[in-house]
Amino acid sequence: MKFNVSLSVLLILFIALISSVSVHSAPKLDPAAKALARCLVPSRPTDKFNPADTEKLSLRMITAIEMAHSSYRGNGPGPESLLDKAFEFRPDVGPWERLMVSRAVINAWSEASAMGLFDKDGKFGERIYKGRHEGSRVVFELIIPGEAYPPGSNQLANLRLIPDSKKRTKVKEPDHREVAFQEQLAKLVNERQDYALAANKAMQAKKEEAKRGAPAANTLGQSQKEQDKIWEEAVALAGDSAKMPPNIRVQGTKEASPSKMNRNRWRVGARVHNSSSHPTEVKAEIWLLGITDRKRDYYVMSRSEHTLKLRQGEARDLDIFTRAENSYKNKADDHDGVPKKERKRTKVNYHGFAIRVFFDGDLVASTASNARLASWVSPGGDASELTQLPKF
């Protein structure tokens, strides 16, 4: 069987996942999700079935479900939420592959939990301790045999956990469920191939841009004008729903302190994620604050606004910089009334960040680096405390 997926549609989805204002990794706010993301690296579909690939997939799956189990029993995010977070670190995985891999991992974790395969330390074991197959061993096998569909034989989404007594003993004609699953798997394979083509195109475009000094583009080689066109098409498809208030998640983290490498500036990474089922346009307002050395008064190091056109599920990463560290010193010392002979003893201090996101003038999301700043920018907070700060 051969299944075709529209390349143009998949590329739009791909762009929605990985395009960004400034390319850098997502803010490192969840180490467990980032660790899990390393297990979810996509595999290029193979042309020939290799039984050794199943063993490699099994080891990856064991690592993934152990991480999911550790988070679950440690009062962290459940498997579904942890996978959602992990895929935020994998912009190279398409939406269909996300769905199928998530389903495979959750199913394997559920089966392993039900059969008592995790020991007291959360490590996976092959012997069943609960249920009607108690005492038996388990195996991982491909849902669609590699001989029947080689391109899916090295895909994590094609793996399942079963009691050894239920494993396939010979290749037989697929039933209706397996036929349906193979169609889904073929869709994943086509998506993966399109992503590989898109990534190669992006790499070539980046090389060409470097040669000719072309305007900045995203990781697919798309200019801002091209990205806007794709967003406008998504808005047209969404209709009136694009006018509805969006569900926005915003995160931030300080990613660098002043050094020669960054021209003596502080850098904050911000991520604005449209988790709505429709595209939207929002405005992100980002404040970077300092605090004077003597009086410990807050002041504004940087304030910037960013209009973001976000497609369904798109997350945009922003890099925000202060000016050079020494550019704030005289004004901060003047504010504190520090005598000139004592100014060598003072230093410039970064305090934190505050981020607000607006839709049609209404606040829809906010975050800050500490509780006091959060109280200023959160819904119902006194934002005047922020807007009245001096700007150095």
Residue pairs with C-beta under 8 A, 6 or more apart in sequence:
1 182
1 183
1 186
2 186
3 183
3 186
3 187
3 190
4 190
5 187
5 190
5 191
5 194
7 194
7 197
10 94
10 190
10 191
10 194
10 195
11 194
11 198
11 220
12 230
12 233
12 234
12 311
13 94
13 95
14 94
14 194
14 195
14 198
14 220
15 218
15 220
15 222
15 227
15 230
15 311
16 230
16 234
16 311
16 312
16 313
16 314
17 91
17 93
17 94
17 95
17 313
17 314
17 315
18 91
18 92
18 218
18 219
18 220
19 218
19 219
19 220
19 222
19 227
19 314
19 316
20 218
20 219
20 315
20 316
20 317
20 318
21 306
21 308
21 316
21 317
21 318
21 319
22 317
22 318
22 319
23 218
23 219
23 317
24 255
24 269
24 317
24 319
25 89
25 317
26 88
26 89
26 251
26 269
26 271
26 315
26 317
27 251
27 252
27 253
27 255
27 269
27 270
27 271
27 317
28 34
28 253
29 251
29 253
30 77
30 85
32 67
32 70
32 71
32 76
32 77
32 82
32 85
33 77
33 82
33 85
33 86
33 88
33 89
34 86
34 89
35 67
36 64
36 67
36 68
36 82
36 83
36 85
36 86
37 86
37 87
37 88
37 89
37 90
39 60
39 63
39 64
39 67
40 64
40 86
40 87
40 90
40 93
40 101
40 156
41 90
41 92
42 90
42 92
42 93
42 97
42 192
42 195
43 154
43 155
43 156
43 192
44 192
44 196
45 151
45 152
45 154
45 155
45 189
45 192
45 193
46 53
46 150
46 151
46 153
46 154
47 150
47 151
48 150
49 146
49 147
49 150
49 153
50 146
50 153
50 154
51 146
53 146
53 153
53 154
54 140
54 141
54 142
54 146
54 153
54 159
56 154
57 140
57 154
57 155
57 156
57 158
57 159
58 140
58 159
60 156
61 104
61 105
61 108
61 140
61 156
61 159
61 161
62 124
64 105
64 108
64 156
65 105
65 108
65 109
65 112
65 124
66 118
66 122
66 123
66 124
67 82
68 79
68 82
68 83
68 105
68 106
68 109
69 109
69 112
69 113
69 118
69 122
70 76
70 122
71 77
71 78
71 79
71 82
72 78
72 79
72 109
73 122
76 82
77 85
79 105
79 106
79 109
80 102
80 106
83 102
83 105
83 106
84 102
87 93
87 98
87 102
88 273
88 315
91 219
92 195
92 199
93 101
93 195
94 188
94 191
94 192
94 194
94 195
95 313
96 184
96 187
96 188
96 191
97 157
97 188
97 191
97 192
100 157
100 184
100 185
100 188
101 156
101 157
103 157
104 156
104 157
104 158
104 159
104 160
105 156
107 160
107 161
108 140
108 159
108 160
108 161
111 138
111 160
111 161
111 162
112 118
112 124
112 138
112 161
114 130
114 131
115 128
115 129
115 130
115 131
115 133
115 138
115 163
116 128
116 129
116 130
116 131
117 124
117 125
117 126
117 127
117 128
117 129
117 138
118 124
118 125
119 125
126 137
126 138
126 139
127 135
127 136
127 137
127 138
128 134
128 135
128 136
128 137
128 138
128 163
133 163
133 165
136 163
136 164
136 165
137 163
137 164
138 161
138 162
138 163
138 164
139 161
139 162
139 163
139 164
139 167
140 159
140 160
140 161
140 162
141 159
141 160
141 162
141 167
141 168
142 152
142 153
142 158
142 159
142 160
143 158
143 159
143 160
143 178
143 181
143 185
144 152
144 158
144 174
144 178
144 181
144 182
144 185
145 153
145 168
145 171
146 152
146 153
147 171
148 171
148 174
148 182
149 182
149 185
149 186
151 186
151 189
152 158
152 182
152 185
152 186
152 188
152 189
155 185
155 188
155 189
155 192
157 185
157 188
158 185
174 182
198 220
201 220
201 221
202 218
202 219
202 220
202 221
204 221
205 217
205 220
205 221
206 217
206 219
206 221
208 214
209 215
209 216
209 217
209 221
215 223
215 224
216 224
217 223
217 224
218 227
222 230
227 309
228 309
230 311
231 279
231 309
231 310
231 311
234 242
234 279
234 311
234 312
235 242
235 279
238 278
238 279
238 312
241 277
241 278
242 278
242 279
242 280
244 276
244 278
245 359
245 360
245 362
245 364
246 274
246 275
246 276
246 278
246 280
246 282
246 310
246 359
246 364
247 274
247 275
247 276
247 364
248 272
248 273
248 274
248 275
248 276
248 280
248 282
248 357
248 359
248 364
248 365
249 272
249 273
249 275
249 365
250 270
250 271
250 272
250 273
250 284
250 355
250 357
250 365
250 366
250 367
251 270
251 271
251 273
251 367
252 268
252 269
252 270
252 271
252 286
252 353
252 355
252 367
252 368
252 369
253 268
253 269
254 266
254 267
254 268
254 350
254 352
254 353
254 369
255 267
255 268
255 269
255 319
256 262
256 265
256 266
256 267
257 266
257 350
258 264
258 265
258 266
258 324
258 325
262 321
263 324
264 324
264 325
264 326
265 321
265 322
265 323
265 324
265 325
266 288
266 301
266 321
266 322
266 325
266 350
267 319
267 320
267 321
267 322
268 286
268 288
268 319
268 320
268 321
268 353
269 317
269 318
269 319
269 320
270 284
270 286
270 317
270 318
270 320
270 353
270 355
271 315
271 316
271 317
271 318
272 282
272 284
272 308
272 310
272 315
272 316
272 318
272 357
272 365
273 314
273 315
273 316
274 280
274 282
274 310
274 311
274 312
274 313
274 314
274 315
275 313
276 312
277 312
278 312
279 309
279 310
279 311
279 312
279 314
280 309
280 310
280 359
281 307
281 308
281 309
281 310
281 359
282 307
282 308
282 310
282 357
282 358
282 359
282 364
283 305
283 306
283 307
283 308
283 357
283 358
283 359
284 305
284 306
284 308
284 318
284 355
284 356
284 357
285 303
285 304
285 305
285 355
285 356
285 357
285 358
286 302
286 303
286 304
286 305
286 306
286 318
286 320
286 353
286 354
286 355
287 300
287 302
287 303
287 353
287 354
287 355
287 386
288 300
288 301
288 302
288 303
288 320
288 322
288 350
288 352
288 353
289 298
289 299
289 300
289 301
289 350
289 351
289 352
289 353
289 354
289 373
289 389
290 298
290 299
290 300
290 301
290 322
290 328
290 332
290 348
290 349
290 350
290 351
290 392
291 297
291 298
291 299
291 349
291 350
291 351
292 299
292 332
292 333
292 335
292 336
292 349
293 332
293 333
293 336
293 338
293 346
293 347
293 348
293 349
294 336
294 337
294 338
294 346
295 335
295 336
297 335
297 336
297 390
298 351
298 389
299 328
299 331
299 332
299 335
299 389
299 390
299 391
299 392
300 389
300 390
300 391
300 392
301 322
301 323
301 328
301 350
301 392
302 320
302 321
302 322
302 323
303 391
304 320
306 318
308 316
310 316
320 353
322 328
322 350
325 348
326 348
328 348
328 392
329 343
329 346
329 347
329 348
331 392
332 346
332 348
332 392
333 343
333 346
335 390
335 392
336 346
338 346
351 369
352 368
352 369
352 370
352 373
353 368
353 369
353 373
354 366
354 367
354 368
354 369
354 373
354 374
354 376
354 377
354 386
355 366
355 367
355 368
355 377
356 363
356 365
356 366
356 377
356 383
357 363
357 364
357 365
357 366
358 364
363 379
366 374
366 377
366 378
366 379
366 381
367 374
367 377
368 374
368 376
368 377
368 378
373 386
374 381
375 381
375 382
376 382
376 383
376 385
376 386
377 383
377 386
